[in-house]
Amino acid sequence: MKAPNQESTLPVARHRRARVLQIGVLFLSGILGTSVVAAEDLLDLINPLLGPKYARWLVGPIAELATEKEKKAYLELIDDDSAKAFAESFWSGSRSGIRAAFDERVAEADKRFAEGTYVGSETDRGAIYTVYGEPAEIEFEEHRDVRDPPVELWRYGKKAEPGLNGKRPQKTYRFTKYDDVTVQFRKGGPNDPQTRRRRQPDPFGDPIRPY
């Protein structure tokens, strides 16, 4: 039986070690950010083997445009030169026609939706704006509880045009403030203010509340 090539297994081993240490390294380097909001989702999109310019390339609107196969391939890259070549290839072919609109919306999102240390286009509102454009309506939902933060509603409507990813947007997107950043949520989901409140001790009642 032929012995495995040690050099060919090196990238795999590096990936495994990197994933084990990933959370600590990304927090210390500032690549992950200062908040723990959706940290697990972020980690699924960050390649810790790349430098700061490319490590977070998938975070934000790119993740809405890339296929699962493309995401997997990008996360397996081990150097910046390969990442640069991947990005150039990503925008070639059929996507070249949307590049100008994408870059224009990213620039606008960076101005409008930046929060704290977060780049505007990488926030939930910024990513959705970049892919689908301006919503038909923006309004605020009344508090379901005085302890809940305000809920921002984006409505695109039934006749909304397909976004840069070729898909139609949802009719409604809901956002709320979580620590220092505004995040998207679905009713009953983990970022729903009502869900978060139920998981926290009630200062005015019993110390432990049911989920």
C-alpha positions as CSV (number, residue, x, y, z in Angstrom):
1,M,0.0,0.0,0.0
2,K,1.3,3.4,-0.9
3,A,2.0,5.7,2.0
4,P,0.0,9.0,2.0
5,N,1.9,12.1,0.8
6,Q,2.6,14.1,3.9
7,E,2.7,17.4,2.0
8,S,-0.8,16.7,0.5
9,T,-2.3,16.3,4.0
10,L,-0.7,19.5,5.4
11,P,-3.5,21.9,4.3
12,V,-6.2,19.7,5.8
13,A,-4.3,19.5,9.1
14,R,-3.8,23.2,9.1
15,H,-7.5,23.8,8.6
16,R,-8.4,21.5,11.5
17,R,-6.0,23.2,13.8
18,A,-7.2,26.6,12.6
19,R,-10.9,25.8,13.3
20,V,-10.1,24.7,16.8
21,L,-8.4,28.0,17.6
22,Q,-10.6,30.2,15.3
23,I,-12.8,32.0,17.8
24,G,-10.0,33.2,20.0
25,V,-7.8,34.2,17.1
26,L,-10.5,36.1,15.3
27,F,-11.5,38.0,18.4
28,L,-7.9,39.0,19.2
29,S,-7.2,40.1,15.7
30,G,-10.4,42.1,15.4
31,I,-11.5,40.1,12.3
32,L,-14.6,38.7,14.1
33,G,-15.6,42.0,15.8
34,T,-16.4,42.9,19.3
35,S,-20.0,41.5,19.5
36,V,-21.1,37.9,19.9
37,V,-24.2,38.4,17.8
38,A,-24.6,35.5,15.4
39,A,-21.0,34.5,16.1
40,E,-21.5,30.9,14.9
41,D,-23.0,32.2,11.6
42,L,-20.0,34.5,11.1
43,L,-17.5,31.7,11.8
44,D,-19.1,29.7,9.0
45,L,-18.2,32.5,6.6
46,I,-14.7,33.4,7.8
47,N,-11.5,31.8,6.5
48,P,-9.0,32.1,9.3
49,L,-6.1,31.1,7.1
50,L,-6.3,34.3,5.0
51,G,-5.2,37.8,5.9
52,P,-7.7,40.5,7.0
53,K,-8.4,41.7,3.5
54,Y,-9.8,38.3,2.4
55,A,-10.7,36.5,5.7
56,R,-14.2,38.1,5.8
57,W,-14.8,38.3,2.0
58,L,-17.9,36.1,2.3
59,V,-19.4,38.1,5.2
60,G,-22.3,40.3,4.1
61,P,-23.9,40.5,0.6
62,I,-21.4,38.2,-1.0
63,A,-22.8,35.3,1.0
64,E,-26.2,36.0,-0.6
65,L,-24.8,35.8,-4.1
66,A,-22.4,32.9,-3.7
67,T,-23.5,29.3,-4.1
68,E,-22.9,26.7,-1.4
69,K,-20.3,25.1,-3.6
70,E,-18.5,28.5,-4.0
71,K,-18.6,29.2,-0.2
72,K,-17.1,25.8,0.5
73,A,-14.4,26.2,-2.1
74,Y,-13.5,29.7,-0.7
75,L,-13.3,28.4,2.9
76,E,-10.8,25.8,1.8
77,L,-8.3,28.4,0.4
78,I,-5.0,28.7,2.3
79,D,-3.4,31.9,1.0
80,D,-4.3,35.4,-0.1
81,D,-3.1,35.0,-3.7
82,S,-5.6,32.1,-4.2
83,A,-8.4,34.3,-2.6
84,K,-7.6,37.2,-4.9
85,A,-7.9,34.9,-7.9
86,F,-11.1,33.4,-6.6
87,A,-12.7,36.8,-6.2
88,E,-11.7,37.9,-9.7
89,S,-13.2,34.7,-11.1
90,F,-16.3,35.1,-9.0
91,W,-17.1,38.4,-10.7
92,S,-16.4,37.2,-14.2
93,G,-19.0,35.7,-16.6
94,S,-22.7,36.3,-15.8
95,R,-22.0,38.3,-12.6
96,S,-20.0,40.9,-14.4
97,G,-23.3,42.6,-15.4
98,I,-24.2,43.3,-11.7
99,R,-20.8,44.3,-10.4
100,A,-21.4,48.1,-10.9
101,A,-24.7,48.0,-9.1
102,F,-23.2,45.8,-6.3
103,D,-20.3,48.2,-5.7
104,E,-22.6,51.2,-5.8
105,R,-25.0,49.7,-3.2
106,V,-22.1,48.5,-1.0
107,A,-20.7,52.1,-0.9
108,E,-24.2,53.4,0.1
109,A,-24.7,50.7,2.7
110,D,-21.4,51.4,4.2
111,K,-22.5,55.0,4.8
112,R,-26.0,54.3,6.0
113,F,-25.7,51.2,8.1
114,A,-22.3,51.3,9.8
115,E,-22.6,50.7,13.5
116,G,-19.8,50.9,16.0
117,T,-16.9,48.8,14.5
118,Y,-19.2,47.1,11.9
119,V,-18.9,47.9,8.2
120,G,-22.3,49.0,6.9
121,S,-22.5,46.5,4.1
122,E,-21.6,43.6,6.4
123,T,-24.6,44.2,8.7
124,D,-27.9,42.5,8.1
125,R,-29.6,45.7,6.9
126,G,-26.6,46.5,4.7
127,A,-26.5,43.0,3.1
128,I,-30.2,43.0,2.3
129,Y,-30.1,46.5,0.9
130,T,-27.1,45.6,-1.3
131,V,-28.8,42.6,-2.7
132,Y,-32.4,43.8,-3.0
133,G,-32.1,47.6,-3.0
134,E,-34.3,50.1,-1.2
135,P,-37.5,48.7,0.3
136,A,-40.9,50.1,-0.7
137,E,-41.6,51.0,2.9
138,I,-39.8,51.3,6.2
139,E,-41.8,51.5,9.4
140,F,-41.5,50.7,13.1
141,E,-43.5,48.1,15.0
142,E,-45.0,49.0,18.3
143,H,-43.4,47.4,21.4
144,R,-44.9,44.0,22.3
145,D,-43.4,44.7,25.7
146,V,-42.0,47.8,27.2
147,R,-38.7,46.0,27.8
148,D,-38.2,45.1,24.2
149,P,-36.2,47.3,21.8
150,P,-38.0,48.9,18.8
151,V,-38.6,46.7,15.7
152,E,-37.7,48.1,12.3
153,L,-39.8,46.7,9.4
154,W,-38.7,46.7,5.8
155,R,-41.5,45.9,3.3
156,Y,-40.7,45.1,-0.3
157,G,-44.2,44.0,-1.4
158,K,-45.5,41.3,-3.7
159,K,-44.3,43.0,-6.9
160,A,-40.7,43.6,-5.9
161,E,-38.1,43.0,-8.6
162,P,-35.6,40.2,-8.2
163,G,-32.4,41.2,-6.4
164,L,-28.8,40.9,-7.6
165,N,-29.0,37.2,-6.7
166,G,-31.9,36.6,-9.1
167,K,-34.3,36.0,-6.3
168,R,-37.2,38.0,-5.1
169,P,-36.9,39.5,-1.6
170,Q,-39.2,38.4,1.3
171,K,-42.2,40.6,1.6
172,T,-41.1,41.8,5.1
173,Y,-37.8,41.9,7.0
174,R,-37.7,42.6,10.7
175,F,-34.7,44.1,12.5
176,T,-33.9,45.0,16.1
177,K,-31.0,46.2,18.1
178,Y,-28.9,43.6,19.8
179,D,-26.0,45.0,21.9
180,D,-24.2,47.4,19.5
181,V,-25.6,46.2,16.1
182,T,-29.0,45.9,14.4
183,V,-29.8,42.3,13.4
184,Q,-32.5,40.6,11.4
185,F,-34.9,38.3,13.1
186,R,-37.9,36.1,12.5
187,K,-40.7,35.9,14.9
188,G,-39.9,33.2,17.5
189,G,-36.3,33.0,16.3
190,P,-33.3,33.4,18.6
191,N,-32.9,37.2,17.8
192,D,-36.6,37.9,18.4
193,P,-36.6,40.4,21.4
194,Q,-39.5,38.4,22.9
195,T,-37.5,35.2,22.7
196,R,-34.4,36.9,24.2
197,R,-36.5,38.3,27.1
198,R,-37.9,35.0,27.9
199,R,-34.4,33.5,28.3
200,Q,-33.3,36.2,30.7
201,P,-34.1,36.4,34.4
202,D,-37.0,38.8,35.2
203,P,-35.8,41.5,37.6
204,F,-39.4,42.2,38.6
205,G,-40.4,38.6,39.2
206,D,-39.1,35.1,39.6
207,P,-35.3,34.8,38.9
208,I,-35.8,32.0,36.4
209,R,-38.4,32.2,33.6
210,P,-39.6,29.4,31.3
211,Y,-38.4,29.4,27.7
